[in-house]
Amino acid sequence: MVRHFGLILLAALFASPIYLCFVVASHPAADLLRGVPLLPAGQLGTNLSTLTRGIPDTPKLTSMLENSAVMALGVTLLKLALSIPAAYAVSFFRFPGRLLMFGLIFVTLMMPIEVRFFPTYAVTANLGLLDTQAGLILPLVASATAVFLLRQYFRAFPSELADAARLDGVGPIRFLVSVVIPLARPTLAALAVLEFIYGWNQYLWPLLVASSLKRATVVMGVKGLIGAAQSFAVPQWDLVMVLALVALIPPVLVVVVMQRWFVRGLMSGIN
């Protein structure tokens, strides 16, 4: 009983910011001048409609959602496409420098992301990719985390599988496509969820690369809307919270839809 009460208390504590966000989003802006209310009102639909119609000097909601979706999906798919063969190579093949190459990949996990921003920005600018979808996506594609997790999973494969495939004349590419990837689907699904959330929540990199409103993501839009909201006679914090709720919905839906695969992927292993 005490354990359940503690879990409920912790859940309520973690959910309280989302609840307050929902409450503020459901009130007119004038109500917030008297303080943060504790109970929701009926203004959420009106505020969402106002945000959908657009606010001067801020990106359109549909454009922000589209940019965020393209960026998140692009980062997810390209990271998996790059990480799968990289992890497969260092797990199943024996070649000179294999461990050194994996070590160099692993070392990048220890580098703060701020250290990589300036050279990455310089390369992006030299390639003419600033303020483009490619510039938002490609510099984030390389993922040492995904390579590391997939390598650990691939190393758990029984060696008899590879030996049997080799005796049957199965080549490396066919073995990867027909055996390794189907068995690794739960792990790949878990990685896809993590990478989608990573791509969707990106803020600092899009802020550096996207210089026009048409490339703004929804997370950038929250920051921009805060500045626009403060310029009104009555600060429009209700609209800011509506946008924050909208930005929260896609990652939550991905986690809910993929929850079964996500849990299996984190706990999977080959018996």
C-alpha positions as CSV (number, residue, x, y, z in Angstrom):
1,M,0.0,0.0,0.0
2,V,2.8,2.4,0.9
3,R,4.7,1.5,-2.2
4,H,1.6,2.2,-4.4
5,F,1.0,5.5,-2.7
6,G,4.6,6.5,-3.3
7,L,4.3,5.6,-7.0
8,I,1.1,7.6,-7.3
9,L,2.7,10.5,-5.6
10,L,5.7,10.4,-7.9
11,A,3.5,10.1,-10.9
12,A,1.5,13.1,-9.8
13,L,4.7,15.1,-9.2
14,F,6.0,14.4,-12.7
15,A,2.6,15.1,-14.3
16,S,2.1,18.4,-12.5
17,P,3.9,20.5,-15.1
18,I,1.9,19.1,-17.9
19,Y,-1.3,19.6,-15.9
20,L,-0.4,23.3,-15.2
21,C,0.4,23.7,-18.9
22,F,-3.0,22.3,-19.8
23,V,-4.7,24.6,-17.3
24,V,-3.0,27.7,-18.6
25,A,-3.7,26.7,-22.2
26,S,-7.4,26.5,-21.3
27,H,-7.8,30.0,-19.9
28,P,-7.9,33.4,-21.7
29,A,-4.8,35.5,-21.4
30,A,-6.4,38.1,-19.1
31,D,-7.1,35.4,-16.4
32,L,-3.4,34.8,-16.1
33,L,-2.7,38.3,-15.0
34,R,-4.1,37.4,-11.6
35,G,-1.9,34.3,-11.2
36,V,-1.7,30.7,-12.4
37,P,-5.2,29.1,-12.0
38,L,-5.4,25.6,-10.6
39,L,-8.5,24.4,-12.5
40,P,-9.0,24.3,-16.3
41,A,-11.4,26.5,-18.2
42,G,-13.1,26.1,-21.6
43,Q,-10.9,28.3,-23.7
44,L,-8.6,25.6,-25.1
45,G,-10.4,25.2,-28.4
46,T,-10.5,28.9,-29.0
47,N,-6.8,29.3,-28.1
48,L,-5.9,26.4,-30.5
49,S,-8.0,28.0,-33.2
50,T,-6.2,31.3,-32.7
51,L,-2.8,29.6,-32.9
52,T,-3.8,27.7,-36.0
53,R,-4.8,30.9,-37.8
54,G,-1.3,32.3,-37.0
55,I,0.3,35.2,-35.1
56,P,2.3,37.9,-36.8
57,D,6.0,37.4,-36.9
58,T,5.7,33.7,-35.9
59,P,5.8,30.6,-38.1
60,K,2.6,28.8,-39.0
61,L,1.6,25.9,-36.9
62,T,1.2,23.5,-39.8
63,S,4.7,24.5,-41.1
64,M,6.3,24.0,-37.8
65,L,4.7,20.6,-37.3
66,E,5.7,19.6,-40.9
67,N,9.3,20.7,-40.4
68,S,9.6,18.8,-37.0
69,A,8.0,15.7,-38.5
70,V,10.4,15.7,-41.5
71,M,13.4,16.3,-39.3
72,A,12.5,13.6,-36.7
73,L,11.6,11.0,-39.3
74,G,14.7,11.9,-41.4
75,V,17.0,11.6,-38.4
76,T,15.4,8.4,-37.3
77,L,15.5,6.6,-40.7
78,L,19.0,7.8,-41.7
79,K,20.5,7.0,-38.3
80,L,19.2,3.4,-38.4
81,A,20.3,3.1,-42.1
82,L,23.8,4.1,-41.1
83,S,24.1,2.4,-37.7
84,I,22.9,-1.0,-38.8
85,P,25.7,-1.8,-41.3
86,A,28.3,-0.1,-39.0
87,A,27.3,-2.2,-36.0
88,Y,27.0,-5.3,-38.2
89,A,30.5,-4.8,-39.6
90,V,32.2,-4.5,-36.2
91,S,30.2,-7.4,-34.8
92,F,30.4,-10.1,-37.4
93,F,33.5,-9.3,-39.4
94,R,37.1,-9.8,-38.4
95,F,39.4,-7.2,-40.1
96,P,42.5,-5.2,-39.0
97,G,41.6,-2.2,-36.9
98,R,38.1,-3.3,-36.1
99,L,38.4,-2.7,-32.4
100,L,40.2,0.6,-33.0
101,M,37.4,1.8,-35.3
102,F,34.8,0.9,-32.8
103,G,36.8,2.6,-30.1
104,L,36.9,5.8,-32.1
105,I,33.1,5.6,-32.6
106,F,32.6,5.1,-28.9
107,V,34.9,8.0,-27.9
108,T,32.6,10.4,-29.6
109,L,30.0,9.6,-26.9
110,M,32.3,11.3,-24.4
111,M,32.5,14.6,-26.3
112,P,30.0,17.3,-25.3
113,I,27.7,18.2,-28.1
114,E,28.7,21.9,-27.8
115,V,32.3,20.9,-28.8
116,R,31.0,19.6,-32.1
117,F,28.7,22.4,-33.0
118,F,31.2,24.9,-34.4
119,P,33.0,22.6,-36.9
120,T,29.7,21.0,-37.8
121,Y,28.2,24.4,-38.5
122,A,31.3,25.4,-40.5
123,V,31.0,22.3,-42.7
124,T,27.2,22.8,-43.1
125,A,27.8,26.4,-44.2
126,N,30.6,25.4,-46.7
127,L,28.3,22.9,-48.3
128,G,25.5,25.5,-48.7
129,L,23.1,23.6,-46.5
130,L,22.1,26.4,-44.1
131,D,18.4,27.0,-43.8
132,T,17.6,23.7,-45.6
133,Q,16.0,20.4,-44.5
134,A,19.2,18.6,-45.4
135,G,21.2,21.0,-43.1
136,L,18.8,20.3,-40.3
137,I,19.0,16.5,-40.7
138,L,22.3,15.3,-42.1
139,P,24.6,16.7,-39.3
140,L,22.6,14.8,-36.7
141,V,22.6,11.4,-38.5
142,A,25.9,9.9,-37.2
143,S,25.0,8.1,-34.0
144,A,27.6,6.4,-31.8
145,T,24.8,5.5,-29.3
146,A,22.9,3.5,-31.9
147,V,26.0,1.8,-33.1
148,F,27.0,0.8,-29.6
149,L,23.6,-0.5,-28.6
150,L,23.2,-2.5,-31.8
151,R,26.7,-3.9,-31.5
152,Q,26.0,-5.2,-28.0
153,Y,22.8,-6.8,-29.3
154,F,24.5,-8.4,-32.4
155,R,27.3,-9.8,-30.2
156,A,24.6,-11.8,-28.4
157,F,23.8,-13.7,-31.6
158,P,24.8,-17.4,-31.4
159,S,27.8,-18.0,-33.6
160,E,26.1,-21.1,-34.9
161,L,23.7,-18.8,-36.9
162,A,26.5,-17.2,-38.8
163,D,28.3,-20.6,-39.3
164,A,25.1,-22.3,-40.6
165,A,24.4,-19.4,-43.0
166,R,28.0,-19.6,-44.3
167,L,27.7,-23.3,-44.9
168,D,24.5,-22.7,-46.8
169,G,26.2,-20.3,-49.1
170,V,24.4,-17.2,-47.6
171,G,26.4,-14.0,-48.3
172,P,26.9,-11.2,-45.7
173,I,24.3,-8.9,-47.2
174,R,21.6,-11.6,-47.4
175,F,22.5,-12.8,-43.9
176,L,22.0,-9.2,-42.6
177,V,18.7,-8.7,-44.5
178,S,17.2,-12.2,-43.9
179,V,18.4,-13.1,-40.5
180,V,19.9,-10.3,-38.5
181,I,17.4,-7.5,-39.1
182,P,14.3,-9.6,-38.6
183,L,15.7,-10.9,-35.2
184,A,16.6,-7.4,-34.2
185,R,13.3,-5.8,-34.9
186,P,12.4,-5.1,-31.3
187,T,15.8,-3.4,-30.7
188,L,15.4,-1.4,-33.9
189,A,11.9,-0.4,-32.9
190,A,13.2,0.8,-29.5
191,L,16.0,2.7,-31.2
192,A,13.5,4.2,-33.6
193,V,11.4,5.6,-30.7
194,L,14.5,7.1,-29.0
195,E,15.8,8.6,-32.2
196,F,12.4,10.1,-33.2
197,I,12.1,11.8,-29.8
198,Y,15.7,13.0,-30.2
199,G,15.0,14.5,-33.6
200,W,11.7,16.0,-32.6
201,N,13.1,17.7,-29.5
202,Q,16.1,19.3,-31.2
203,Y,16.4,22.9,-30.4
204,L,19.9,24.3,-30.4
205,W,21.0,22.9,-33.8
206,P,17.8,24.1,-35.7
207,L,18.2,27.4,-34.0
208,L,21.7,27.7,-35.5
209,V,20.9,26.4,-39.0
210,A,17.3,27.6,-39.6
211,S,17.4,31.3,-40.3
212,S,13.9,31.7,-41.8
213,L,10.4,31.2,-40.4
214,K,9.6,28.5,-43.1
215,R,12.3,26.2,-41.6
216,A,11.3,26.7,-38.0
217,T,10.5,23.5,-36.0
218,V,7.8,23.4,-33.4
219,V,10.3,23.4,-30.5
220,M,11.8,26.6,-32.0
221,G,8.3,28.0,-32.4
222,V,7.7,27.7,-28.6
223,K,10.7,30.0,-28.1
224,G,9.7,32.4,-30.8
225,L,6.1,32.5,-29.6
226,I,7.3,33.5,-26.1
227,G,8.9,36.6,-27.5
228,A,5.9,37.4,-29.6
229,A,3.5,36.8,-26.7
230,Q,5.3,39.3,-24.5
231,S,4.9,42.0,-27.1
232,F,1.1,42.1,-26.6
233,A,-0.5,44.4,-24.0
234,V,-1.7,41.3,-22.3
235,P,1.0,38.6,-22.6
236,Q,-0.4,35.6,-24.5
237,W,1.0,32.8,-22.3
238,D,-2.1,30.8,-23.0
239,L,-1.0,30.5,-26.7
240,V,2.5,29.5,-25.6
241,M,1.2,26.7,-23.5
242,V,-1.2,25.5,-26.3
243,L,1.8,25.3,-28.6
244,A,3.8,23.4,-25.9
245,L,1.0,20.9,-25.6
246,V,0.8,20.5,-29.4
247,A,4.6,19.9,-29.5
248,L,4.2,17.2,-26.8
249,I,1.5,15.2,-28.6
250,P,3.5,13.5,-31.4
251,P,6.3,12.0,-29.2
252,V,3.7,10.8,-26.7
253,L,1.8,9.1,-29.5
254,V,4.9,7.4,-30.8
255,V,5.7,6.1,-27.4
256,V,2.2,4.9,-26.8
257,V,1.9,3.2,-30.2
258,M,5.3,1.6,-30.0
259,Q,5.3,0.9,-26.3
260,R,5.1,-2.9,-26.6
261,W,8.0,-3.0,-29.1
262,F,9.9,-0.4,-27.1
263,V,9.8,-2.5,-23.9
264,R,10.7,-5.7,-25.8
265,G,13.6,-3.9,-27.5
266,L,15.0,-2.7,-24.3
267,M,14.7,-6.1,-22.6
268,S,15.3,-8.4,-25.6
269,G,17.9,-10.9,-26.0
270,I,18.4,-14.1,-28.0
271,N,17.8,-17.2,-25.9
